[in-house]
């Protein structure tokens, strides 16, 4: 995510926390809710909104890389990366 997208994401999260109606719309029809905020989701992209709670954390798996994109060294660096979740206080 680039800096502009991170800022937009932060604004959407803040709006969900402040506006239960918007949050419900975002969960029910993410593309329409984001379009109303000036954020266009490209055609062919399916978007799902999940909400973490104090007892439920959603783990999102990225798509696998294309064949030959990661060397064993690169893969080791990725698997050694950090994992942080809101439910953990050890982040």
C-alpha positions as CSV (number, residue, x, y, z in Angstrom):
1,X,0.0,0.0,0.0
2,X,1.4,3.4,-0.9
3,X,1.2,6.4,1.5
4,X,-1.9,7.9,-0.1
5,X,-3.7,4.5,0.2
6,X,-2.6,4.2,3.8
7,X,-4.1,7.6,4.5
8,X,-7.4,6.7,2.8
9,X,-7.5,3.5,4.7
10,X,-6.9,5.3,8.0
11,X,-9.8,7.7,7.2
12,X,-12.1,4.8,6.3
13,X,-11.3,3.0,9.6
14,X,-11.8,6.2,11.6
15,X,-15.2,6.8,9.9
16,X,-16.3,3.3,10.7
17,X,-15.5,3.8,14.4
18,X,-17.5,7.1,14.4
19,X,-20.4,6.2,12.1
20,X,-22.1,2.8,12.6
21,X,-24.3,3.4,9.5
22,X,-21.3,3.8,7.3
23,X,-19.6,0.8,8.8
24,X,-22.7,-1.3,8.1
25,X,-22.7,0.0,4.5
26,X,-19.0,-0.8,4.1
27,X,-19.5,-4.3,5.3
28,X,-22.6,-4.9,3.1
29,X,-21.3,-3.3,-0.1
30,X,-17.7,-2.3,0.1
31,X,-17.3,-1.0,-3.4
32,X,-20.3,1.3,-3.2
33,X,-19.3,2.6,0.2
34,X,-15.8,3.3,-0.9
35,X,-17.0,4.9,-4.2
36,X,-19.1,7.3,-2.1
37,X,-15.9,8.3,-0.4
38,X,-14.1,8.8,-3.7
39,X,-12.1,5.6,-3.6
40,X,-12.6,3.4,-6.7
41,X,-12.0,-0.3,-6.6
42,X,-10.8,-1.6,-10.0
43,X,-13.1,-3.8,-12.0
44,X,-12.4,-7.5,-11.5
45,X,-11.5,-7.0,-7.8
46,X,-13.7,-8.6,-5.2
47,X,-13.5,-6.8,-1.9
48,X,-14.6,-8.2,1.5
49,X,-14.6,-6.3,4.8
50,X,-13.9,-8.3,7.9
51,X,-13.8,-6.9,11.4
52,X,-11.4,-7.9,14.1
53,X,-12.8,-8.0,17.7
54,X,-11.1,-8.5,21.0
55,X,-11.5,-12.2,20.6
56,X,-11.4,-12.7,16.8
57,X,-8.4,-11.8,14.6
58,X,-8.6,-12.3,10.9
59,X,-5.5,-13.6,9.2
60,X,-5.2,-12.6,5.6
61,X,-3.0,-14.7,3.4
62,X,-1.5,-13.0,0.3
63,X,-1.6,-14.8,-3.0
64,X,1.4,-17.0,-3.7
65,X,4.2,-15.5,-5.8
66,X,4.5,-16.6,-9.4
67,X,6.8,-19.5,-10.0
68,X,10.4,-18.6,-9.5
69,X,9.8,-15.2,-7.9
70,X,11.2,-16.0,-4.5
71,X,14.6,-17.6,-3.9
72,X,15.1,-19.7,-0.8
73,X,16.9,-16.8,0.8
74,X,14.0,-14.4,0.1
75,X,11.6,-17.0,1.4
76,X,13.6,-17.2,4.6
77,X,13.5,-13.5,5.1
78,X,9.7,-13.5,4.6
79,X,9.0,-16.3,7.0
80,X,11.3,-14.6,9.6
81,X,9.2,-11.4,9.4
82,X,7.2,-10.2,12.3
83,X,3.6,-10.9,13.1
84,X,1.6,-8.4,15.0
85,X,-2.0,-8.5,15.9
86,X,-4.2,-6.3,18.0
87,X,-5.1,-9.1,20.3
88,X,-1.5,-9.5,21.3
89,X,0.1,-7.1,23.7
90,X,3.6,-8.3,22.8
91,X,3.9,-6.4,19.5
